Amino acid sequence: MVNRREFLSLAAGACAWTGLAGTGKKGRILFGACRGPKDVPLLKKAGYDFWEWGASSAFIPDEPNADKWAKRRDEILAAPLPLRSCNGFIPGKFRLTGPKAKFAPALDYAERVLRRAEEVGVKTIVFGSGGARNLPKELVKADPSAVERGVKQYSDFCAELAKRVADLKTVQVVIEPLRPKESNVVNFVWQGKKIVDEVNSPRIQLLADIFHMIEGGESADSIVKAGGCLKHCHIATKGKRSYPGANDTEVFLPYFAALKRIGYTGGVSCECGWGNKADLEKNIHTAIATMKDLEARA
């Protein structure tokens, strides 16, 4: 009998040549949710395919103690669902853009995250990290051209990181465009796609957050144009950023149609609020039922 850890090792070797972190199974989208370990049994019961957790919690990258990491690694591997993706990649204590940017400490931190992620079979690390990548507001106000330079710094950081982890086989960083309200560097999927093309590495790919796309007025056509470099998606309702099914869901349909058009079989993860704690299990069921319905109708 092959245990899960052995299976992950074999699987990594078997698919290393493809570099396709966005590939799911049975030709369908994989559904997940951003929840902590204690809620993974609820997700499994509801029929989710995976869970998503914060990178700092999952990989304790500031912890040099190998035994502590080994314990956390075993906990992740023992979970009833695979930890397929992680968000919260680089904390705001690091500066990636602006005059005070320092790549070296952030690169060291990011590399530790990615190497530990690969050990447990995580496929995608979400590079939102607005706190680390955003330019100071006063700088942008004084000099709007600073945004272009900030995007170049962000792209340069991605390129340097790709070189650091070029030997890895399966884990990928996915650039997450954030709505203008949350970021002044990389707001749209088409901008993220441009950086992916510039870096030109299988380690740096793209995420489409449907919430940010809707809030930023970006059409589903950007998903079609992203094509094969799209490896992960997030979803939440417009406005209150709640779970799918909490209110009007028809706004999601064009985005699911775009995913179907490109043959997307990666993950779609609920990154959202879940309402009252007492209703968590019910709302978890509502969310996956809503997403499956959208996929079926797209």
JORA-V949937 format. One line per field, one symbol per residue. psi: psi as a letter, one per 30 degrees, with the letter a starting at -180 (. if undefined). burial: # if it has 24 or more other C-alpha atoms within 12 Angstrom, else .. A space follows every 50 residues. Layout:
psi: ???
burial: ???
//
This chain:
psi: kkleeeeeeeeeeegefegifgkblgglkkkakjlleffeeeeeefglfl lklkeeeeghffjfjeeeeeeeeeeeffkflkjflkahdjlffkkfllfg kjeeeeeeeeeeeeeeeeeggkekjkidheeefkkkeeeeeeifffeeee eeeeeeeeeeeeeegffleekkkjkjkklfffkgjjfleeeeeeeeeeeh kffjakkjjeeeeeeggklffeeefebffjflllkllkdfhakkfeakff ffeeeeeeeeeghkgakjkjjllgakefgeeeeeeeeeeeeeeeeef.
burial: .......#...#......#####....##########.######.##### ############......#..##..##.#.###########..#####.. #.#..##.############################.........##.## ############.###.############..################.#. ################.#######.#############..######..#. ##########.#############......#.##########.##...
//
